[in-house]
Amino acid sequence: MMQTLTVGLKERSYPIHIGSGLLADGGLLSAHLPGKRAAIVTNTTVAPLYLEKLQRTLQMIGVDSVPVILPDGEAYKNTETLNLIYDALLTHRCERKTPLIALGGGVIGDMTGFAAATYLRGVPFIQVPTTLLSQVDSSVGGKTGINHPLGKNMIGAFYQPKLVLADIETLDTLPDNELSAGLAEIIKYGLIRDLPFLFWLEQNMDRLLARDKEALQYAVLKSCENKAEVVAADERESGERALLNLGHTFGHAIESGMGYGVWLHGEAVAAGTVMAADLSQRMGWLSAADVSRVRALLERAKLPVVSPDLGIAKYLEYMGHDKKVEAGKLRFVLLRQLGKAELVGDVSQALLEKTITDCVEKP
């Protein structure tokens, strides 16, 4: 059964539909397609699986589509690939009422959203996420953008979609490591603000790994509920929304330091979450048992819990480009307790260096 949430942003509010078989439901899309044409942005991996299906659905409601197929991977989340979207839109004379539909994971969603925000100074945008990570995190909230060699997601815009369509059936074709990467972001919600959900995850991790559709839909629903509440309260990350970045300051440093695409985003977030939990313990907030509990749940989700040894200097350099830096000072999302996060800017250099040293691979 389909479930629907609303991201409450007044005149820019939009629905999130979650369920199985939604790609074939033209009625869910028709209300958000103002004209007879749409552009579908996808990649070389997703296109053979779902592009034709979505195009048939659009044809059933009288909408022609312009496919834009990009190379797959975080390594292509850059200005060169972004220009491929603009090239296609201009070549096909797409207009201000031509919606861009993002069909794929977080990279496709972020780049399509940024293209929509900037093409003709703004065109409609629909998210059709096909990975677990994008269904529970990146498709909701309007963060769009591309990477820069010096930092992840440093160039972008806040630009909300008109609709999010999360079809659980698309997770059937997801590789195991991509499924686990999505679980990292799901676990995050339990750690930062939803302790009952954390308990549920501990009890149901095996069902999620087995791709039980009922369990997956519940996990997507609870994650989107949590994110929708945070985004409605703090759309542009001036306060509470920053808490959604648990593990991301360390994780983005891992992605930048290793080279985009070497580690999946969720894998880097998982290892970064262990580092954040370790630092929280050093601050006197979490117990050793709490940290072990965090590590154990991530391990059960088949995620890495040890970070690569980039060297302390490299970690500090890449973290210095983090978007949460304020007045030149690093700020971290840490856990005051399990289920409660806090943005902290007074972490001592000594404690930070100890966390980096203890949490990376040993030779």
Secondary structure, 3 states (H helix, E strand, C coil): CCEEEEECCHHHCEEEEEECCHHHCHHHHHCCCCCCEEEEEEECCCHHHHHHHHHHHHHHCCCEEEEEEECCCHHHCCHHHHHHHHHHHHHCCCCCCCCEEEEECHHHHHHHHHHHHHHHHCCCEEEEECCHHHHHHHCCCCEEEEEECCEEEEEEEECCCCEEEEEHHHHHHCCHHHHHHHHHHHHHHHHHHCHHHHHHHHHHHHHHHCCCHHHHHHHHHHHHHHHHHHHHHCCCCCCHHHHHHCCHHHHHHHHHHHCCCCCCHHHHHHHHHHHHHHHHHHCCCCCHHHHHHHHHHHHHCCCCCCECCCCHHHHHHHHCCCCCCECCECCEEEEEECCEEEEECCCCHHHHHHHHHHHECCC
